[in-house]
Amino acid sequence: MQTDVDIMRQVQAGDEAVFAELVARYQVRLLRFATSKLRNAEAADDLVQETFLAAFRSRQSYSPCFAFSTWIWTILLNLCRQAARAHSRQQQLLQEYTRQEFCRPWGDARQGPEREESREQLNAWLTRLSEEEADAIRLRFFGDLTYEQIALAMDSSLNGAKTRVRRGLLKLAEIARQDSAQEQTEEQSSETP
């Protein structure tokens, strides 16, 4: 089996069709990460396609001194951050328009299997962490990256990557405990006459 670097060398030499092998190797993990980060499967799919397109367009600038995985994850992280900033601006404009027009949102249809609900809950909790901690957790558990790869993708030290994941997990556990306690309190108060 060829290494990522070998494939990129072939792509740089003009055998562009072998780039599909890299897409096959990374697409699922990149998509899991992007879906968690953006909380929108369609937008995540578009962003992953943009990531591969950006990597392909920049194929001549790729240096075999660096792992392809680090390069592709860095591209995805940067595109996710750009998309999040754009989405935030769109949300602000939408909220402003809604207030001005006195429109009421239709509400939140919560349907689907329990797994989807759990995934949504996890994604909601991840938004309550710092961006660095949430991204480190997504890279580790949704992207299946090693701590070394996370450090390279996030431009941090190995200890920094481990610390971000550990702190993020501790904060997630605390958030889950708080939410569970709040739900129990609300249930008890609703049962009391």
Buried (B, 14 or more C-beta within 10 A) or exposed (E): EEEBBBBBBBBBEEEEEBBEBBBEBBBEBBBBBBBBBBBBEEBBBBBBBBBBEBBBEEEEEBEEEEBBBBBBBBBBBEBBEEBEEEBEEEEEEEEEEEEEEEEEEEEEEEEEEEEEEEBEEBBEBBEBBEBBBBBBBBBBBBBEBEBBBBBBBBEBEEEBBBBBBEBBBEBBEEBEEEBEEEEEEEEEEEEEE
